[in-house]
Amino acid sequence: MPYLVIGLLLVVMCAAGAVLTVMQVGNREPMLALTRPVSVGHILTAQDLRQVPLSADSGADVIPASQAQAVLGQPVAYSLPSGALLSRSALGQPQVPPAGQGVVAVGVKPGQFPPEIAPGTTVSVIVVPNSSTGAGQTASGGPWSAVVTSVSAQANDQSTVVSLQLPTTSARQVAAIPPGQLSLVAVPAGGQ
């Protein structure tokens, strides 16, 4: 008899758990996200967008998939990485940098960054020892997560200038690092 009561109680608990799970999952709506990185001013096409399920009451300013037609042909206001949820504030006239963000240019030499980085790539900015000051002396700080906004190889030099968008405070910290003491590591969007 005790096994019958325990079994019945287990069935009731599983049913209640299933009902709660269905209620939470059922409250999701498809929202728009980017399939690839886009740079400021890019005109959105159907190939740039995908649908991702998101809780309808998340409070985020994201665009529902049902409004995809209204988004097509609109410019992107600032650079966004692949997988970013598309918000209304991300559309419109270029906003470089967006509020709360800064853009900093860093000079990097071959071996300090992956050669395939391009605008929209998410990178981790790492402080490395400067060979001229000794292996033990480095600038402090980091790592910082940033999005590449532009890449420009310098014709007269072996360095490449990479513009990075990151939070304003972090941009100031990165700008204060002496030349030659930064490396860029490509990471997944939102990754560390």
Secondary structure, DSSP 4 states (H G I P E B T S, - for coil): -HHHHHHHHHHHHHHHHHHHHHHHHHTEEEEEEESS-B-TTPBP-GGGEEEEEEETTS---BPBGGGHHHHTTPBBSS-B-TTPBPBGGGBSS--SSPTTEEEEEEEE-TTSS-TT--TT-EEEEEE---TTT-TT-------EEEEEEEEEE-TTSS-EEEEEEEEHHHHHHHHTSPTT-EEEEE--TT--
